[in-house]
Protein backbone atom coordinates (compact mmCIF):
# COMPACT_ATOMS: atom_id res chain seq x y z
CA UNK A 1 0.00 0.00 0.00
CA UNK A 2 1.25 3.46 -0.90
CA UNK A 3 2.05 5.55 2.21
CA UNK A 4 0.37 8.55 0.56
CA UNK A 5 -2.89 6.56 0.41
CA UNK A 6 -2.70 5.95 4.15
CA UNK A 7 -1.99 9.61 4.86
CA UNK A 8 -4.90 10.64 2.66
CA UNK A 9 -7.27 8.21 4.41
CA UNK A 10 -6.16 9.42 7.86
CA UNK A 11 -6.58 13.06 6.84
CA UNK A 12 -10.05 12.46 5.36
CA UNK A 13 -11.15 10.55 8.45
CA UNK A 14 -9.94 13.32 10.73
CA UNK A 15 -11.85 15.91 8.70
CA UNK A 16 -15.02 13.77 8.83
CA UNK A 17 -14.95 13.66 12.63
CA UNK A 18 -14.35 17.39 12.96
CA UNK A 19 -10.62 17.60 13.58
CA UNK A 20 -9.64 20.90 12.01
CA UNK A 21 -5.86 20.76 12.32
CA UNK A 22 -3.37 18.74 10.27
CA UNK A 23 -3.32 15.06 11.23
CA UNK A 24 -0.73 12.63 9.98
CA UNK A 25 -0.05 8.96 10.33
CA UNK A 26 2.26 9.67 13.27
CA UNK A 27 -0.78 11.04 15.12
CA UNK A 28 -2.09 7.46 15.21
CA UNK A 29 1.04 6.42 17.10
CA UNK A 30 0.46 9.14 19.68
CA UNK A 31 -3.23 8.28 19.95
CA UNK A 32 -2.45 4.60 20.49
CA UNK A 33 0.13 5.42 23.17
CA UNK A 34 -2.31 7.74 24.94
CA UNK A 35 -5.07 5.12 24.84
CA UNK A 36 -2.72 2.51 26.31
CA UNK A 37 -1.64 4.86 29.12
CA UNK A 38 -5.24 5.81 29.87
CA UNK A 39 -6.09 2.09 30.02
CA UNK A 40 -3.48 1.71 32.75
CA UNK A 41 -0.72 0.04 30.78
CA UNK A 42 2.66 0.69 32.35
CA UNK A 43 4.62 3.57 30.80
CA UNK A 44 7.71 1.40 30.36
CA UNK A 45 5.67 -1.25 28.52
CA UNK A 46 4.20 1.36 26.18
CA UNK A 47 7.64 2.84 25.58
CA UNK A 48 9.07 -0.60 24.79
CA UNK A 49 6.17 -1.40 22.45
CA UNK A 50 6.79 1.83 20.55
CA UNK A 51 10.46 0.96 20.21
CA UNK A 52 11.84 3.79 22.31
CA UNK A 53 15.38 3.24 23.51
CA UNK A 54 15.51 6.05 26.09
CA UNK A 55 14.01 5.71 29.54
CA UNK A 56 10.41 6.94 29.51
CA UNK A 57 9.59 10.06 31.47
CA UNK A 58 6.19 11.27 32.54
CA UNK A 59 7.60 14.46 34.03
CA UNK A 60 7.00 17.97 32.81
CA UNK A 61 4.54 19.53 30.40
CA UNK A 62 5.71 17.44 27.44
CA UNK A 63 5.95 14.14 29.28
CA UNK A 64 3.78 11.18 28.41
CA UNK A 65 1.33 12.08 31.14
CA UNK A 66 1.66 15.84 30.78
CA UNK A 67 -1.86 16.26 29.43
CA UNK A 68 -3.45 15.71 32.82
CA UNK A 69 -3.34 11.97 33.37
CA UNK A 70 -0.61 12.12 35.96
GUMAR-79507 format. One line per 4 residues: number of its first residue (from 1); for each residue x, y, z of N, C-alpha, C, CB. Coordinates in steps of 0.05 Angstrom, whole numbers, plus 5000, padded with zeros to 4 digits. Glycine has a CB too. Example, Ala and Ser with C-alpha at 12.3 -4.5 7.8 and 13.67 -1.06 7.14 Angstrom:
1 = 5264/4886/5156/5246/4910/5156/5264/4934/5156/5226/4911/5181; 5257/4955/5142/5273/4979/5143/5258/5001/5157/5282/4988/5114
END
This chain:
1 = 5017/4976/5000/5000/5000/5000/5018/5025/5000/4981/5000/5024; 5010/5044/4984/5025/5069/4982/5021/5086/5007/5016/5085/4957; 5043/5095/5020/5041/5111/5044/5024/5136/5040/5069/5119/5053; 5024/5147/5016/5007/5171/5011/4978/5164/5013/5013/5183/4983
5 = 4970/5140/5006/4942/5131/5008/4934/5130/5038/4938/5104/4995; 4952/5120/5054/4946/5119/5083/4943/5147/5094/4968/5104/5098; 4962/5165/5088/4960/5192/5097/4934/5205/5088/4984/5208/5087; 4927/5201/5064/4902/5213/5053/4878/5202/5068/4899/5207/5023
9 = 4877/5176/5074/4855/5164/5088/4853/5175/5117/4858/5134/5089; 4876/5178/5130/4877/5188/5157/4867/5217/5157/4905/5187/5169; 4876/5233/5138/4868/5261/5137/4839/5264/5131/4884/5276/5115; 4828/5248/5113/4799/5249/5107/4783/5241/5131/4792/5231/5083
13 = 4791/5220/5145/4777/5211/5169/4777/5232/5191/4789/5185/5180; 4799/5245/5194/4801/5266/5215/4782/5289/5208/4830/5277/5217; 4781/5297/5183/4763/5318/5174/4734/5310/5179/4767/5325/5144; 4727/5285/5173/4700/5275/5177/4690/5277/5205/4697/5247/5166
17 = 4709/5273/5224/4701/5273/5253/4705/5301/5265/4717/5252/5268; 4712/5321/5249/4713/5348/5259/4740/5357/5269/4694/5351/5280; 4761/5343/5264/4788/5352/5272/4796/5372/5250/4808/5328/5274; 4802/5397/5259/4807/5418/5240/4836/5426/5239/4791/5442/5247
21 = 4854/5410/5249/4883/5415/5246/4896/5392/5232/4896/5420/5275; 4920/5396/5221/4933/5375/5205/4937/5350/5222/4959/5385/5194; 4930/5327/5211/4934/5301/5225/4949/5283/5206/4906/5289/5233; 4970/5271/5216/4985/5253/5200/4985/5225/5211/5014/5262/5197
25 = 4998/5207/5198/4999/5179/5207/5012/5177/5234/5014/5162/5186; 5032/5194/5239/5045/5193/5265/5026/5200/5288/5069/5213/5266; 5005/5215/5282/4984/5221/5302/4972/5195/5313/4963/5239/5291; 4969/5175/5296/4958/5149/5304/4976/5136/5325/4955/5130/5280
29 = 5002/5139/5322/5021/5128/5342/5017/5142/5369/5050/5132/5333; 5014/5168/5369/5009/5183/5394/4982/5175/5406/5011/5213/5389; 4962/5173/5389/4935/5166/5399/4936/5138/5412/4915/5167/5376; 4949/5119/5399/4951/5092/5410/4966/5092/5437/4965/5073/5390
33 = 4987/5107/5438/5003/5108/5463/4985/5121/5485/5029/5125/5459; 4971/5142/5479/4954/5155/5499/4932/5136/5508/4941/5180/5487; 4920/5122/5490/4899/5102/5497/4910/5081/5515/4886/5090/5471; 4934/5071/5509/4946/5050/5526/4951/5061/5554/4972/5040/5514
37 = 4962/5085/5556/4967/5097/5582/4941/5102/5598/4983/5124/5579; 4921/5112/5584/4895/5116/5597/4882/5090/5607/4876/5131/5579; 4889/5068/5593/4878/5042/5600/4894/5030/5624/4879/5023/5576; 4915/5044/5632/4930/5034/5655/4955/5017/5648/4913/5019/5673
41 = 4962/5016/5623/4986/5001/5616/5010/5016/5625/4987/4996/5585; 5029/5002/5636/5053/5014/5647/5068/5030/5626/5071/4991/5658; 5078/5053/5634/5092/5071/5616/5116/5058/5603/5101/5096/5631; 5131/5042/5618/5154/5028/5607/5146/5008/5586/5170/5013/5630
45 = 5123/4994/5590/5113/4975/5570/5105/4989/5545/5090/4959/5582; 5092/5012/5547/5084/5027/5524/5109/5037/5509/5066/5051/5532; 5128/5047/5524/5153/5057/5512/5167/5034/5497/5171/5068/5533; 5168/5011/5509/5181/4988/5496/5166/4980/5471/5183/4964/5515
49 = 5140/4979/5472/5123/4972/5449/5128/4991/5426/5094/4971/5457; 5132/5017/5432/5136/5037/5411/5165/5037/5401/5128/5064/5421; 5182/5021/5413/5209/5019/5404/5228/5041/5414/5210/5019/5375; 5220/5055/5435/5237/5076/5446/5260/5063/5460/5221/5094/5465
53 = 5284/5075/5457/5308/5065/5470/5315/5080/5496/5331/5065/5451; 5305/5105/5498/5310/5121/5522/5291/5113/5544/5308/5151/5516; 5298/5119/5569/5280/5114/5591/5256/5133/5589/5295/5118/5618; 5232/5122/5592/5208/5139/5590/5207/5158/5614/5183/5122/5589
57 = 5196/5181/5609/5192/5201/5629/5164/5213/5628/5213/5224/5627; 5151/5214/5650/5124/5225/5651/5125/5253/5664/5104/5207/5666; 5149/5264/5667/5152/5289/5681/5148/5312/5661/5179/5291/5694; 5141/5335/5671/5140/5359/5656/5117/5362/5637/5165/5362/5641
61 = 5114/5385/5625/5091/5391/5608/5090/5374/5583/5090/5420/5601; 5113/5365/5573/5114/5349/5549/5118/5319/5554/5136/5359/5531; 5116/5311/5579/5119/5283/5586/5095/5267/5577/5123/5279/5615; 5097/5241/5578/5076/5224/5568/5049/5228/5583/5084/5195/5571
65 = 5051/5237/5607/5027/5242/5623/5022/5271/5627/5028/5227/5649; 5035/5288/5612/5033/5317/5616/5006/5329/5609/5053/5330/5599; 4988/5314/5596/4963/5325/5589/4942/5321/5610/4954/5313/5563; 4950/5315/5634/4931/5314/5656/4925/5286/5668/4906/5326/5648
69 = 4938/5266/5657/4933/5239/5667/4949/5234/5693/4940/5219/5647; 4971/5248/5697/4988/5242/5719/4979/5257/5742/5016/5248/5714
END
